[in-house]
Amino acid sequence: MKNVDLWQRLDAALGQHKIKWEWVKGHAGHPENERCDELARAAASHPTLDDVGYLPES
């Protein structure tokens, strides 16, 4: 599994928050989904940094 550290943090946070999961069909013209796709493609085509996992801002 990729990003195990992130999944563990998400799992731990689930008990502290009221979460409503919402499925969004990909590539269906949803503006936020399309923007995420655009950002992901740009990042994948021009990698500049090593992926060190999630680092919270201090």
ABEGO torsion letter per residue (X at the ends): XBGAAAAAAAAAAAAABBBBBBBBBBGAGBAAAAAAAAAAAAAAABBABBBAEBBBBX
